[in-house]
Amino acid sequence: MIIGLGARQKGSQAELLDENTTDHTHTDPDTSYSERSINTIEDLVTFVRAMDQDEGIRIVGEVEGYKGGGFIFVAKSGDKYCLNICDRIYDPSRKAYQVGGNDSWYYFDNFEDAWTKLKTLLHNPLEAYAY
């Protein structure tokens, strides 16, 4: 979980986060973290390319076979990209969507292969958040 962002190179995800004014703070009793909205496909490409191992992206999907179109989580481990797809379940008591089961994991050796898969799963309009 990222609480603060350290100094990074120009053009990094941290720089993009600083310029992005949309901030969603979640205050679940068990966790507290901040998410920043990613508003365009171009920004999503930049965030995924610049991703560090302690960062992640949550995306609303349009994935067949997953409730609510699914959530897609993008992470990086070493030099590999990981996409985790799971159900997106509406919780009426919280009036919010939450992660469900039905997990699938995909690993890619490079950005190009990960992006080829990811771009076929996105809901239009884009709803994505960096954390």
Backbone as CSV, one residue per row, in Angstrom:
resi,resn,N_x,N_y,N_z,CA_x,CA_y,CA_z,C_x,C_y,C_z
1,MET,0.848,-1.173,0.000,0.000,0.000,0.000,0.893,1.236,0.000
2,ILE,0.569,2.216,-0.849,1.354,3.443,-0.924,0.688,4.495,-0.040
3,ILE,1.432,5.025,0.888,0.909,6.111,1.715,1.432,7.434,1.173
4,GLY,2.692,7.482,0.799,3.271,8.692,0.240,4.117,8.326,-0.962
5,LEU,4.327,9.247,-1.836,5.122,8.990,-3.027,6.432,9.746,-2.914
6,GLY,7.543,9.050,-3.098,8.852,9.674,-3.038,9.183,10.376,-4.343
7,ALA,10.310,11.025,-4.359,10.750,11.720,-5.577,11.071,10.697,-6.654
8,ARG,10.706,10.990,-7.873,10.957,10.092,-8.997,11.424,10.897,-10.189
9,GLN,11.789,10.185,-11.211,12.248,10.824,-12.437,11.103,11.584,-13.105
10,LYS,11.474,12.586,-13.898,10.480,13.336,-14.665,9.745,12.364,-15.589
11,GLY,8.417,12.512,-15.659,7.618,11.646,-16.509,7.169,10.378,-15.806
12,SER,7.469,10.245,-14.536,7.099,9.039,-13.809,5.638,9.083,-13.392
13,GLN,5.143,7.969,-12.885,3.777,7.883,-12.411,3.554,8.867,-11.276
14,ALA,4.531,9.059,-10.409,4.384,9.993,-9.299,4.120,11.403,-9.822
15,GLU,4.821,11.780,-10.868,4.597,13.104,-11.443,3.181,13.202,-11.987
16,LEU,2.698,12.153,-12.652,1.335,12.160,-13.164,0.326,12.253,-12.031
17,LEU,0.578,11.543,-10.941,-0.343,11.588,-9.813,-0.427,12.990,-9.239
18,ASP,0.716,13.680,-9.155,0.716,15.025,-8.605,-0.102,15.976,-9.467
19,GLU,-0.121,15.766,-10.779,-0.851,16.640,-11.683,-2.333,16.291,-11.743
20,ASN,-2.710,15.110,-11.325,-4.080,14.643,-11.403,-4.832,15.124,-10.169
21,THR,-5.934,15.813,-10.347,-6.615,16.433,-9.217,-7.719,15.568,-8.617
22,THR,-8.096,14.490,-9.266,-9.149,13.635,-8.729,-8.555,12.667,-7.732
23,ASP,-9.068,12.676,-6.519,-8.529,11.827,-5.464,-9.684,11.136,-4.755
24,HIS,-9.661,9.818,-4.688,-10.664,9.056,-3.948,-9.979,8.459,-2.737
25,THR,-10.382,8.863,-1.566,-9.815,8.290,-0.357,-10.814,7.301,0.203
26,HIS,-10.360,6.096,0.456,-11.214,5.046,0.990,-10.916,4.887,2.473
27,THR,-11.959,4.828,3.263,-11.759,4.715,4.705,-12.514,3.510,5.244
28,ASP,-12.208,2.369,4.711,-12.702,1.112,5.239,-12.132,0.968,6.645
29,PRO,-12.885,0.387,7.600,-12.366,0.266,8.960,-11.019,-0.452,9.042
30,ASP,-10.740,-1.339,8.086,-9.511,-2.114,8.136,-8.378,-1.509,7.316
31,THR,-8.695,-0.613,6.388,-7.659,-0.048,5.531,-7.929,1.419,5.265
32,SER,-6.891,2.132,4.949,-7.009,3.519,4.535,-5.950,3.762,3.467
33,TYR,-6.377,4.169,2.304,-5.450,4.421,1.223,-6.065,5.423,0.271
34,SER,-5.259,5.930,-0.617,-5.697,6.940,-1.559,-5.585,6.405,-2.975
35,GLU,-6.564,6.729,-3.807,-6.545,6.366,-5.216,-6.672,7.636,-6.035
36,ARG,-6.024,7.637,-7.182,-6.123,8.758,-8.117,-6.754,8.274,-9.406
37,SER,-7.680,9.051,-9.912,-8.384,8.697,-11.132,-7.469,8.785,-12.352
38,ILE,-7.621,7.811,-13.231,-6.950,7.816,-14.540,-8.069,8.041,-15.549
39,ASN,-8.018,9.131,-16.280,-9.165,9.553,-17.076,-9.112,9.243,-18.565
40,THR,-7.933,8.910,-19.085,-7.831,8.663,-20.525,-7.024,7.391,-20.783
41,ILE,-7.223,6.820,-21.955,-6.455,5.642,-22.363,-4.970,5.998,-22.425
42,GLU,-4.656,7.183,-22.917,-3.262,7.607,-23.007,-2.606,7.638,-21.623
43,ASP,-3.336,8.166,-20.631,-2.804,8.188,-19.262,-2.669,6.776,-18.703
44,LEU,-3.631,5.907,-19.025,-3.547,4.519,-18.558,-2.290,3.852,-19.112
45,VAL,-2.011,4.044,-20.388,-0.800,3.485,-20.997,0.432,3.991,-20.247
46,THR,0.478,5.284,-19.974,1.618,5.874,-19.271,1.765,5.294,-17.869
47,PHE,0.664,5.167,-17.143,0.707,4.615,-15.785,1.191,3.167,-15.792
48,VAL,0.669,2.360,-16.712,1.067,0.953,-16.759,2.549,0.837,-17.125
49,ARG,2.995,1.588,-18.102,4.411,1.552,-18.510,5.343,1.953,-17.365
50,ALA,4.953,2.962,-16.582,5.818,3.521,-15.535,5.646,2.833,-14.179
51,MET,4.821,1.816,-14.111,4.471,1.181,-12.848,5.678,0.591,-12.127
52,ASP,5.736,0.856,-10.830,6.722,0.237,-9.947,6.062,-0.920,-9.205
53,GLN,6.869,-1.727,-8.530,6.347,-2.911,-7.848,5.434,-2.583,-6.671
54,ASP,5.526,-1.384,-6.111,4.677,-1.032,-4.973,3.444,-0.235,-5.392
55,GLU,3.146,-0.226,-6.687,1.996,0.495,-7.214,1.035,-0.482,-7.870
56,GLY,-0.193,-0.030,-8.053,-1.179,-0.855,-8.728,-2.226,0.009,-9.394
57,ILE,-3.023,-0.621,-10.228,-4.115,0.056,-10.918,-5.347,-0.835,-10.811
58,ARG,-6.476,-0.209,-10.462,-7.772,-0.900,-10.417,-8.625,-0.328,-11.529
59,ILE,-9.189,-1.237,-12.349,-9.954,-0.823,-13.525,-11.300,-1.545,-13.523
60,VAL,-12.356,-0.816,-13.882,-13.653,-1.447,-14.104,-13.600,-2.090,-15.479
61,GLY,-13.906,-3.385,-15.512,-13.810,-4.111,-16.762,-15.138,-4.317,-17.457
62,GLU,-15.034,-4.856,-18.628,-16.186,-5.326,-19.394,-15.813,-6.718,-19.886
63,VAL,-15.679,-7.624,-18.908,-15.133,-8.940,-19.171,-16.248,-9.978,-19.080
64,GLU,-16.449,-10.690,-20.160,-17.474,-11.729,-20.204,-17.178,-12.804,-19.162
65,GLY,-18.228,-13.222,-18.450,-18.086,-14.280,-17.457,-17.777,-13.776,-16.057
66,TYR,-17.711,-12.454,-15.884,-17.434,-11.864,-14.568,-18.593,-10.953,-14.179
67,LYS,-19.085,-11.136,-12.970,-20.201,-10.328,-12.478,-19.821,-8.855,-12.491
68,GLY,-20.774,-8.025,-12.924,-20.557,-6.589,-12.979,-19.492,-6.178,-13.974
69,GLY,-19.100,-7.065,-14.889,-18.045,-6.768,-15.853,-16.653,-7.008,-15.312
70,GLY,-16.568,-7.227,-13.993,-15.295,-7.542,-13.358,-14.462,-6.331,-13.009
71,PHE,-13.595,-6.532,-12.031,-12.516,-5.600,-11.730,-11.254,-6.182,-12.337
72,ILE,-10.388,-5.333,-12.845,-9.079,-5.739,-13.339,-8.046,-5.021,-12.492
73,PHE,-7.150,-5.773,-11.904,-6.059,-5.203,-11.126,-4.767,-5.424,-11.896
74,VAL,-4.006,-4.357,-12.086,-2.734,-4.434,-12.802,-1.629,-4.223,-11.778
75,ALA,-0.659,-5.116,-11.798,0.486,-5.018,-10.891,1.739,-5.421,-11.644
76,LYS,2.868,-5.177,-11.025,4.135,-5.552,-11.627,4.969,-6.269,-10.577
77,SER,5.542,-7.390,-10.965,6.409,-8.165,-10.081,7.703,-8.434,-10.836
78,GLY,8.774,-7.835,-10.356,10.019,-7.929,-11.109,9.823,-7.238,-12.440
79,ASP,10.141,-7.923,-13.524,9.945,-7.353,-14.853,8.641,-7.815,-15.490
80,LYS,7.850,-8.614,-14.788,6.619,-9.156,-15.348,5.412,-8.327,-14.919
81,TYR,4.433,-8.248,-15.821,3.160,-7.608,-15.523,2.155,-8.686,-15.150
82,CYS,1.278,-8.358,-14.210,0.240,-9.288,-13.781,-1.119,-8.612,-13.904
83,LEU,-2.066,-9.304,-14.523,-3.456,-8.863,-14.551,-4.260,-9.858,-13.730
84,ASN,-4.990,-9.346,-12.747,-5.904,-10.163,-11.953,-7.310,-9.682,-12.269
85,ILE,-8.161,-10.595,-12.709,-9.553,-10.269,-13.015,-10.431,-11.003,-12.011
86,CYS,-11.420,-10.292,-11.459,-12.341,-10.909,-10.501,-13.723,-10.279,-10.646
87,ASP,-14.718,-10.911,-10.026,-16.076,-10.378,-10.057,-16.134,-9.010,-9.387
88,ARG,-17.067,-8.188,-9.827,-17.337,-6.858,-9.275,-18.769,-6.899,-8.747
89,ILE,-18.898,-6.931,-7.427,-20.186,-7.164,-6.770,-20.673,-5.888,-6.097
90,TYR,-21.945,-5.532,-6.320,-22.518,-4.355,-5.663,-23.000,-4.731,-4.262
91,ASP,-22.574,-3.946,-3.278,-22.989,-4.138,-1.890,-23.962,-3.014,-1.537
92,PRO,-25.271,-3.309,-1.479,-26.253,-2.252,-1.216,-26.094,-1.606,0.163
93,SER,-25.581,-2.333,1.131,-25.418,-1.745,2.464,-24.327,-0.673,2.471
94,ARG,-23.309,-0.833,1.639,-22.229,0.161,1.535,-22.446,1.114,0.367
95,LYS,-23.414,0.768,-0.513,-23.688,1.548,-1.718,-22.421,1.704,-2.564
96,ALA,-21.715,0.585,-2.709,-20.457,0.594,-3.459,-20.179,-0.804,-4.000
97,TYR,-19.338,-0.855,-5.018,-18.909,-2.137,-5.554,-17.724,-2.655,-4.753
98,GLN,-17.662,-3.968,-4.633,-16.545,-4.592,-3.933,-16.034,-5.774,-4.745
99,VAL,-14.865,-6.218,-4.384,-14.232,-7.342,-5.050,-14.977,-8.621,-4.698
100,GLY,-15.259,-9.416,-5.725,-15.877,-10.717,-5.520,-14.849,-11.813,-5.763
101,GLY,-15.312,-13.007,-5.959,-14.418,-14.138,-6.223,-14.187,-14.299,-7.712
102,ASN,-14.018,-15.550,-8.138,-13.867,-15.894,-9.548,-12.586,-15.293,-10.132
103,ASP,-11.488,-15.386,-9.400,-10.212,-14.787,-9.818,-9.551,-15.539,-10.965
104,SER,-9.000,-14.769,-11.888,-8.128,-15.289,-12.939,-6.873,-14.433,-12.942
105,TRP,-5.724,-15.064,-13.151,-4.438,-14.377,-13.134,-3.744,-14.584,-14.468
106,TYR,-3.205,-13.505,-15.027,-2.470,-13.558,-16.280,-1.130,-12.862,-16.074
107,TYR,-0.056,-13.469,-16.550,1.291,-12.902,-16.413,1.886,-12.669,-17.789
108,PHE,2.593,-11.539,-17.932,3.170,-11.147,-19.210,4.610,-10.712,-19.003
109,ASP,5.448,-11.035,-19.969,6.872,-10.720,-19.878,7.203,-9.271,-20.210
110,ASN,6.264,-8.552,-20.846,6.559,-7.176,-21.232,5.271,-6.366,-21.321
111,PHE,5.432,-5.051,-21.414,4.291,-4.139,-21.484,3.424,-4.431,-22.704
112,GLU,4.030,-4.624,-23.849,3.274,-4.791,-25.095,2.297,-5.957,-25.011
113,ASP,2.756,-7.096,-24.489,1.872,-8.258,-24.365,0.766,-8.015,-23.343
114,ALA,1.119,-7.378,-22.221,0.113,-7.064,-21.193,-0.933,-6.105,-21.757
115,TRP,-0.494,-5.080,-22.477,-1.417,-4.093,-23.033,-2.333,-4.722,-24.082
116,THR,-1.806,-5.627,-24.890,-2.619,-6.307,-25.898,-3.809,-7.001,-25.245
117,LYS,-3.599,-7.648,-24.108,-4.684,-8.310,-23.382,-5.572,-7.293,-22.677
118,LEU,-4.951,-6.364,-21.941,-5.703,-5.421,-21.122,-6.674,-4.578,-21.934
119,LYS,-6.257,-4.072,-23.078,-7.114,-3.161,-23.845,-8.392,-3.831,-24.346
120,THR,-8.423,-5.163,-24.394,-9.640,-5.875,-24.813,-10.625,-6.058,-23.670
121,LEU,-10.216,-5.717,-22.450,-11.033,-5.968,-21.260,-11.667,-4.718,-20.663
122,LEU,-11.311,-3.546,-21.164,-11.712,-2.282,-20.560,-13.160,-1.929,-20.834
123,HIS,-13.822,-1.381,-19.819,-15.166,-0.824,-19.970,-15.034,0.552,-20.612
124,ASN,-15.995,0.893,-21.454,-16.023,2.212,-22.067,-17.265,2.932,-21.572
125,PRO,-17.163,4.085,-20.906,-15.979,4.910,-20.717,-15.041,4.336,-19.652
126,LEU,-13.781,4.693,-19.770,-12.749,4.218,-18.856,-13.033,4.656,-17.421
127,GLU,-12.902,3.717,-16.493,-12.957,4.020,-15.057,-11.799,3.271,-14.413
128,ALA,-10.729,3.999,-14.117,-9.511,3.380,-13.598,-8.900,4.265,-12.525
129,TYR,-8.197,3.615,-11.582,-7.621,4.321,-10.449,-6.239,3.757,-10.138
130,ALA,-5.277,4.644,-9.945,-3.931,4.257,-9.522,-3.866,4.325,-8.003
131,TYR,-3.188,3.371,-7.414,-2.993,3.386,-5.956,-1.583,3.013,-5.607
